[in-house]
Amino acid sequence: MLDEQEYELVLSDLQLESPEAGLKVLAHARIMDYKPATAIVTTYQNAKDQHAKLEKKARMLITPEDIPGLLGKVANLISQRAARRVQREMRHATG
């Protein structure tokens, strides 16, 4: 699916069919040429404990209890992605 079209944002659940499946989805998204913003969404009870472990693997862990906060984080991810895209395009244009 990630190979068939471009996405601005890829959100994955931490616990799909296996504990590492969500991270594998994000790892695949990050190698795509179009570089989507990525984040893990989880309702995992020990999300705060897991955050430290996942921080190195996934740049952002989102818990969906706070919907306005979730939407704000999603907007920030998309904005950061757009800024990185512009910076890349500017480097390629001047390089």
Secondary structure as UniProt FT lines:
FT   TURN            2..4
FT   STRAND          9..13
FT   TURN            19..20
FT   HELIX           21..30
FT   TURN            33..34
FT   STRAND          37..41
FT   TURN            45..46
FT   HELIX           47..54
FT   TURN            55..57
FT   STRAND          61..62
FT   TURN            64..65
FT   HELIX           67..94
//
